[in-house]
Structure formats: structure tokens, C-alpha cells
Amino acid sequence: MTLQFFTLSMTFLLLKCTFIIAVNEASIALFPSQEYIIQMARLSDVIYKFKHEKNCDNIYPHSKDPHISPNVSCHLYLHDHIQGTQAMIVTDPVHKYIVVIFAGTDDLRTMMADGDLLMKPFELLPNTSVHRGIENSLFEHHVDRVLLNKVTELKQRYRDYSFFTTGHSLGAGSAILLATTMILRNNTLFDTIISINFACPRIGNKAFVKALRTFEPQLQIWRVVMGYDVIARLPKYPFKHVGHTIQLGGREVKGKAKIY
């Protein structure tokens, strides 16, 4: 996992001058910096290391991870041992952001969530449906409320901080759903909510995708895909991708990078 994200980060740097732009001017103006994408990749990677922790006591700034800024502080870590959901909230005073990070598939419970491919109504958006396994991993045991309550509390302390969500694989889907939930429950807390995620599967139906477009530019979703990653191309119909894709390498872009 660490090698995977190190490679992704380096590839992004190497290819930053060879983008094929396939989005409109309004969208490309919102494109996150390479620095932020790399930081989110590293956070999405490193959360897997804390699987056996119960809280933030042994996490940042105590973990001394060489790939993470020493300024990063952990404010909440949770592991739902029934669903397998792992999430962490950190802040960085240098970059002035609050980040919610989700781990992806790494045990039988999260594999079962991945494999639960039925559609489920997304109650916050009428007439939309999402991946039931990902929805359950976030909402069934109220993980969403615990996380958003903490984010709201932190925003009162760090009033000029921006808000990001990030994650890998299953965690990427959770990151998008949490960002969407924040917009729908409290759209005045942050001017923008940015979800930068990695190897995200398709998570919603056509109506869900259409509904999320109406929240741009306040809600910005960027999905990073490395080469021909199969996970990022599943599940098939009727599931659809949301947001914009940052494709790094692969047959489609002939070794370059494409934003669409």
C-alpha cells in the first residue's frame, strides 16, 4: 500500500506538465494543487497503519511518520468493529485544513461491504440511490454523525481552515458520501468542501450524479485513478462515477495524465 501511493505521488509530479485537459474552464479553475493531492494520498495510505489503535493517543503528532508533516495533529480516530469502518480527523496549521480520512478494504468486514452491490436510497437526496455497502459503512452505526459533529467543533476553533475528505477504495466512496452529507446538513459551515480520493469505485445512480453536479463549486470531487485500476472501473451498470477524474497513466491517456 505504501509503495502504491508513493508511486502515485511521484507519477503525479512527473506528469504535471503533460495534462490532457477535458473539463470546462470553470471546473479546471478549481483543480486542486499537486501538493494537496500528494498530501491526501499519503494520509489515505497511512491510516491503514493505525488499525489497532483505539484513539489518537499514539497517532499524530506522536507517530513520527516521515511522509506526513510534523504539524499534523489527530483529533479523532474511530474504528467501527462491526462494520470495519476506520476514520480519522486531522488538522494542519501550516496548510490550514481539517481532513477526514477513511481507510479502505483491509479485512473480511470491509470486503463484505465492498461486495454488497445492491442500490440503496440516499435519503438526504430524494430519488437518488447509492452503493448499499458503502452507505451502510458510513451511516448504519452513525459514523457520519460522530465525524461531522467533531468537524463542526473543530471549525469553531479553526475558523479560517478549509475542509477536505479523502480515502482509498471503499474509503474513497465514504469520503464522497461524507462530503455530500456535510453540504446537505450544514452548507454554511465551509465555503468549499473538497473530496480528493483514490481508486474510488462507482458509488451512485445517474440521479445521484446529476444531483451532486448542482452543488459545484461548493462541493468539489476529484477521483485519482492510477493506470488501469480495475476497482475504479467497478461496479458496472447502473452505478455511475461522480465528480471529476484525474487519470494518471494507462492505455486511455498513452502514458500522460488526463483530467475529465
C-alpha positions in Angstrom: 0.0 0.0 0.0 2.7 2.5 0.9 4.6 1.7 -2.3 1.4 2.2 -4.3 0.8 5.7 -3.0 4.5 6.6 -3.2 4.4 5.7 -6.9 1.2 7.6 -7.4 2.6 10.7 -5.9 5.8 10.6 -7.9 3.9 9.9 -11.1 1.8 12.9 -10.5 4.8 15.1 -10.1 6.5 13.7 -13.2 3.4 14.2 -15.3 2.2 17.5 -14.0 3.3 19.3 -17.2 1.6 16.8 -19.6 -2.0 17.0 -18.7 -4.7 16.5 -21.3 -7.5 18.8 -20.2 -11.0 17.6 -20.9 -13.1 19.7 -18.5 -14.6 23.2 -18.9 -12.8 26.3 -17.7 -15.0 26.7 -14.6 -14.0 23.2 -13.4 -10.3 23.4 -14.2 -10.1 26.6 -12.2 -11.0 24.6 -9.2 -8.3 21.9 -9.8 -6.5 21.2 -6.5 -2.8 21.7 -6.3 -0.4 18.8 -6.8 0.8 19.4 -3.2 -2.7 18.8 -1.8 -3.2 15.7 -3.9 0.0 14.2 -2.7 -0.8 15.1 0.9 -4.2 13.4 0.7 -2.6 10.4 -1.0 -0.2 10.0 1.9 -2.9 10.4 4.5 -5.1 7.9 2.7 -2.2 5.5 2.8 -1.0 6.0 6.4 -4.4 5.5 8.1 -4.1 1.7 7.5 -1.2 1.7 9.9 -3.4 2.7 12.8 -5.9 -0.2 12.5 -5.3 -1.4 16.0 -5.4 2.0 17.7 -8.4 2.9 19.9 -7.9 6.7 19.8 -5.4 9.4 18.8 -3.0 8.9 21.7 -0.4 7.1 19.6 -1.2 8.9 16.4 -0.1 12.3 15.2 2.0 14.1 16.2 3.4 11.1 18.2 3.7 8.7 15.3 6.7 10.5 13.7 5.7 9.3 10.2 8.4 10.6 7.8 5.9 11.1 5.0 3.5 13.3 7.0 4.1 16.8 8.1 5.1 17.1 11.7 2.5 19.8 12.0 -0.4 17.4 11.5 -2.4 16.6 14.7 -5.0 13.9 15.2 -8.3 14.9 16.8 -10.4 11.8 16.4 -9.8 8.2 15.4 -12.5 5.6 15.3 -12.8 2.0 14.2 -16.3 0.5 14.0 -15.6 -3.1 14.8 -18.9 -4.3 13.5 -18.8 -2.7 10.0 -15.0 -2.4 9.9 -15.1 1.3 9.1 -11.9 3.2 10.0 -11.8 7.0 10.0 -9.6 9.7 11.3 -9.8 13.5 11.6 -6.6 15.6 11.5 -5.7 19.3 11.2 -2.6 21.0 9.7 -1.9 24.6 10.9 0.5 25.3 8.1 -1.9 24.4 5.3 -4.9 25.4 7.4 -7.2 22.5 6.8 -9.3 19.9 8.5 -9.3 16.5 6.9 -11.5 13.4 7.4 -9.6 10.3 6.2 -11.2 6.9 5.6 -9.3 3.6 5.2 -10.4 1.2 2.5 -10.8 -2.6 2.2 -8.5 -4.5 4.5 -10.4 -7.2 6.3 -13.4 -9.5 5.8 -15.9 -7.0 7.1 -14.9 -4.3 4.7 -14.7 -6.9 1.9 -18.4 -7.7 2.6 -19.2 -4.0 2.4 -17.5 -3.8 -1.0 -19.4 -6.8 -2.2 -22.8 -5.5 -1.1 -23.6 -4.2 -4.6 -27.3 -3.5 -4.2 -28.5 0.0 -4.6 -30.0 1.8 -1.5 -31.9 5.1 -1.5 -29.8 8.0 -0.3 -32.3 9.6 2.0 -30.8 13.1 2.0 -31.3 13.4 -1.8 -34.8 12.4 -3.0 -34.9 9.9 -5.9 -31.2 9.0 -5.7 -29.6 5.7 -4.8 -26.1 4.7 -3.8 -23.9 1.6 -3.2 -25.5 -0.1 -0.2 -22.3 -1.5 1.3 -20.6 1.9 1.3 -23.7 3.7 2.6 -24.1 1.2 5.4 -20.4 1.5 6.4 -20.9 5.2 7.0 -24.5 5.6 8.2 -25.7 2.4 9.8 -23.9 3.0 13.1 -23.9 6.8 12.8 -20.2 7.1 12.0 -21.2 10.1 9.8 -22.7 12.0 12.8 -19.7 11.3 15.0 -17.3 12.7 12.3 -19.4 15.7 11.3 -20.0 16.7 15.0 -16.3 16.7 15.5 -15.6 18.6 12.3 -18.2 21.2 13.4 -16.5 21.5 16.8 -13.1 22.0 15.2 -14.4 24.6 12.8 -15.4 26.8 15.8 -11.7 26.6 16.9 -10.1 26.9 13.5 -12.4 29.4 11.8 -10.2 30.0 8.7 -9.5 26.3 7.9 -10.8 24.6 4.8 -12.3 21.1 4.8 -11.2 18.0 2.9 -12.3 14.4 2.8 -10.1 11.7 1.4 -9.8 7.9 1.3 -8.8 4.9 -0.8 -11.1 2.3 -2.4 -14.0 1.7 -0.1 -12.8 4.7 1.9 -12.9 6.9 -1.2 -16.7 6.2 -1.5 -17.2 7.0 2.1 -15.2 10.2 1.7 -17.6 11.3 -1.1 -20.7 10.4 0.8 -19.5 12.3 3.9 -18.6 15.4 1.9 -22.1 15.3 0.3 -23.7 14.8 3.7 -21.9 17.9 5.1 -23.2 20.0 2.2 -26.7 18.8 2.8 -26.8 19.1 6.5 -24.8 22.3 7.0 -23.9 24.1 3.8 -22.9 27.3 5.6 -20.0 25.9 7.6 -17.5 25.9 4.8 -17.3 27.9 1.6 -15.9 24.8 -0.2 -15.8 21.1 0.6 -13.2 19.2 -1.4 -13.0 15.4 -1.7 -9.8 14.1 -3.2 -9.9 10.3 -3.3 -8.0 7.4 -4.7 -9.2 4.3 -6.6 -12.9 5.1 -5.9 -15.4 2.6 -7.2 -18.7 3.8 -8.8 -21.0 4.7 -6.0 -24.3 6.1 -7.2 -27.0 6.0 -9.8 -27.5 8.6 -12.6 -29.8 10.7 -10.5 -27.2 10.9 -7.7 -24.5 12.0 -10.1 -26.8 14.7 -11.6 -27.8 15.9 -8.1 -24.2 16.3 -7.0 -23.3 18.5 -10.0 -25.8 21.1 -8.7 -23.6 21.6 -5.6 -20.5 22.6 -7.6 -18.4 24.7 -7.0 -19.1 24.4 -3.2 -18.7 20.7 -3.4 -15.6 19.6 -5.4 -14.9 15.9 -6.0 -11.7 14.7 -7.6 -11.1 11.0 -8.1 -7.5 10.0 -8.8 -7.0 6.8 -10.8 -3.7 5.1 -11.3 -3.3 3.3 -14.7 -5.9 0.7 -15.4 -7.1 0.2 -11.9 -10.0 -2.3 -12.1 -11.5 -1.2 -8.8 -12.0 2.3 -10.2 -14.0 0.9 -13.1 -16.4 -1.2 -11.0 -19.2 -1.9 -10.3 -20.9 -1.7 -13.7 -24.4 -0.5 -14.6 -26.4 1.0 -13.1 -23.6 2.5 -11.0 -22.0 5.8 -12.1 -19.0 7.9 -11.1 -19.4 11.3 -9.6 -17.1 14.3 -9.8 -14.0 14.6 -12.0 -11.3 12.1 -12.8 -7.6 12.6 -12.6 -6.3 9.7 -14.7 -2.5 9.1 -14.2 -1.1 6.9 -16.9 -2.8 3.9 -18.6 -3.9 3.0 -22.1 -6.5 5.7 -22.3 -4.1 8.6 -22.0 -1.0 7.0 -23.5 1.3 7.5 -20.5 0.2 11.0 -19.8 -2.4 12.4 -17.4 -5.9 13.4 -18.1 -8.4 15.5 -16.2 -12.1 15.0 -17.1 
